[in-house]
Amino acid sequence: MAEQLAIYRRYRASTFGELRGQDPIAKTLRRAVADGRLGHGLLFVGPRGTGKTSTARIVAKALNCLAPADGEPCGSCTACIAIRDGATFDVVESNAATSNRIDDVREDLIPLITNPPTDLKRKVLILDEVHRFTNDAWDALLKWLEEPPPGIVFIFCTTDPSRIRPAILSRLQRFDFRPIAQDEIAGKLTEILKTEKRNAEPEAIALLARLADGGMRDAESMLDQLLSSGVDPLRAADVEELLGLPSAEHIVKLAVAMLDADAPAGLAILSEFELRGRDPHVVADHLTDLIRRALHAALAAGGSVPADASRLPAGLTLGGEPGAPLPLAGRDRADLLRLAHALRRLESGRGDADLRLGLELLLLGTLTPTTPTTTAPLVASAAPVLAPAAPAAPAAPAAPAASTASTAAPVSSAAAAAPAMKATRTPRAATPSTSTPPAAPASDEWTRMLAAADPATKPLIADARPAFADGVLTLLYSVSKSFMRQRAEGRRDRIEAIAAQVYGAGVQVKFLEQDVDTALREVWTDA
Ligand SMILES: [Zn+2]
């Protein structure tokens, strides 16, 4: 029986410790259960396949386990087994995608809520895709959230919290599940292969992890499909062939042909794709993904794609043969941007034939800039090149960068924790909020500060974007000026002394570096 279960069911995490890529959430929940202070209303938010319902089941087990160890369920007591096998009415899963109306709530959920637990200690109601509940359905539930019967725990899961009313949200303890990092996914796939006594080349696993786009369940489903083909060992080319994907090698060649306006080479690849039945949307998707990663690499390396993999930011891969120069090595940021923008325009809501024609047109030199494009100011500006709003000359008074600076820190730490790229289809959703009110214009003070700086200090701060608020002067450095930021930080005392002359005594100076993801997002949303 167990043999026939899909991989993602068989290898589903059954303890907090087994959850992949959600360490902070797992820790918080385990502690809350152990200390007996878990709220009665939880909201799990995150993209599909990131472990929301798996975590909800673990919470249900942990709350009911007869022999828990420091918040972890034992997995072998009658309560744990009943929950695992879905053999108890006290832990119920329901999906609002199929039962979202007021009648569904009245007939199915309310009786479950009002009756006390029958065979377990706590009643746990796991409701998935709750953004699909109608307003009436929520109204019926809200009453029970406000005055919950003793012992009940509601766990709401959703991919889209913006569709849930504030009155509901305010009553729930929220946990944000992030897309699972590629190395976490690759690690789990490797473990599964080992247990299944099957083999796969690291490139094949890396490709699957990348295709899964942060969703463990998708990765496991794809692996399932590939293993059932019987191919062993699994190579990257097998993954592409079996999943009907355009080969990475061809995608790189197509990108090169587009960048060079080499129509014959590019058209040959496109007709090869057509012959093999490759979906033009998938081709465009993979092309966009490659260009995005190349842009990321170019931004981090200071302007163009580096030649060897050791200079890539952590977690970023560009593929290619080990030891050989990276694909698209030496390609300039401006050229990659132009292609990225063209691909984005191409992708929005087109039919197959239309998209194929669009890809062909990209090969016919349509990328050559005949008129100034939106990328022009980026290329022309010498100093903080990453921000469209940045001044043209390095010594000129810089515009206040309060909104960027204030969002840079949290974004940067999140990016460091999860180097995986965002889904290529939703770059706009990832744009940092710009609703933060900008600080008062700092240009006069900044000009005076630069004038007051001694010759050894001035070059270290001239390229930074200043923002002053609440007694703190934040200096934002672009990624390519990382060494400047380090040297400036080494002279913090001196810089604070100069700042005190201009901004007043006691001013603090903060040195921030714009992380690559933020920079990329600014560039990306500039399309
Ligand atoms: Zn147990």
Residues whose N, C-alpha, C, O or C-beta is under 5 A from the ligand:
A	BS01	ZN	C65 L66 A67 P73 C74 G75 S76 C77 C80
